[in-house]
């Protein structure tokens, strides 16, 4: 059974940092692209970042480029999102999601139908 479990959210001040973690199980970690997708209050899902271990490829939304870093620890089947220089507009529930097709890359132009499994999410609140 595929499972994605996020943690690491919380309250941060503007300009602060948080690191999110997503522990994955039930599939071959290296074969699939994993993404972080967020949903701000009252808004739709927004793709944030993706990582494809098999290609050593990462991609970021323009809104987070230069501030967020996605990475993985293959020994722990875990994907991370290091978030620095946080802004109030980063406030959202952050979900980890698995792309359904092995070897497929995704970016901002791909829709949410690319994903077949989602974690429950972790709340990030940026406020002074």
C-alpha positions in Angstrom: 0.0 0.0 0.0 1.4 3.4 -1.0 1.6 5.9 1.8 2.9 9.4 2.0 3.3 11.0 5.4 4.2 14.7 5.8 5.5 16.4 8.9 7.4 19.5 9.9 4.8 22.2 9.4 4.0 24.9 12.0 4.1 28.6 12.7 7.0 30.7 11.4 7.7 34.4 11.3 8.1 36.2 8.0 11.7 35.7 6.9 11.9 32.5 8.9 12.5 28.9 7.9 10.8 25.5 8.1 11.7 22.1 6.8 9.0 19.7 5.7 9.5 16.0 5.4 7.5 13.3 3.5 8.1 9.7 4.3 7.1 7.4 1.4 6.4 3.7 1.4 4.8 1.1 -0.8 6.5 1.8 -4.1 10.1 2.0 -5.5 11.2 5.4 -4.4 13.7 6.0 -7.2 11.3 5.3 -10.0 8.8 8.1 -9.5 8.7 11.9 -9.4 7.5 13.3 -6.1 6.1 16.8 -5.7 5.1 19.3 -3.1 1.7 20.9 -3.7 0.1 23.5 -1.5 -3.4 24.9 -0.9 -3.8 28.3 0.6 -7.0 29.2 2.5 -9.8 29.6 0.0 -7.7 28.8 -3.0 -7.0 25.9 -5.3 -4.0 23.5 -5.4 -0.7 25.1 -6.4 2.3 23.0 -7.5 5.4 24.1 -5.6 8.3 21.8 -6.5 9.2 18.4 -7.9 12.1 16.0 -7.7 13.0 13.0 -9.9 15.8 11.0 -8.3 16.3 8.9 -11.4 17.3 12.0 -13.4 18.7 14.1 -10.5 16.2 16.7 -11.7 14.4 19.3 -9.6 12.0 22.0 -10.6 10.3 24.9 -8.7 7.4 27.3 -9.1 8.5 30.9 -9.8 6.9 32.0 -6.5 9.4 29.9 -4.5 12.5 29.7 -6.7 15.6 30.8 -4.8 13.8 30.4 -1.4 12.8 26.7 -1.3 14.9 23.6 -1.9 13.6 20.1 -2.5 15.8 17.1 -1.8 15.6 13.4 -0.9 17.3 10.9 1.4 17.0 7.6 -0.4 18.2 5.6 2.6 15.0 6.9 4.4 12.6 7.1 1.4 12.1 10.7 2.4 11.6 13.9 0.4 12.3 17.2 2.1 11.2 20.8 1.4 13.5 23.4 3.0 11.7 26.7 3.1 13.7 29.8 3.7 12.7 33.5 3.6 9.1 32.6 4.3 6.4 35.1 3.3 2.8 35.4 4.5 1.7 34.2 1.1 3.4 30.8 1.8 0.7 30.1 4.3 -1.0 26.9 3.2 -1.5 23.2 3.7 1.5 21.5 2.0 0.9 18.0 0.5 3.4 15.5 -0.8 2.2 13.8 -4.0 3.4 10.9 -6.2 3.3 11.1 -9.9 1.4 8.1 -11.3 3.7 7.2 -14.3 7.2 6.1 -13.5 9.9 8.2 -15.1 7.5 11.1 -15.9 8.6 14.7 -15.1 6.1 17.3 -14.0 6.2 21.1 -13.7 3.9 24.1 -13.3 2.1 23.3 -16.6 1.0 19.8 -15.5 -2.3 19.3 -13.9 -3.1 17.5 -10.7 -4.4 14.5 -12.6 -0.7 13.5 -12.9 -0.7 12.3 -9.3 -2.2 9.1 -8.0 -1.3 9.3 -4.3 -1.3 12.2 -1.8 -0.4 12.7 1.8 -2.8 14.3 4.2 -0.8 17.5 4.4 1.0 19.6 7.0 -0.1 23.1 7.8 2.4 26.0 7.4 1.5 29.4 8.8 3.7 32.4 8.3 2.7 35.3 10.5 4.2 37.7 12.9 
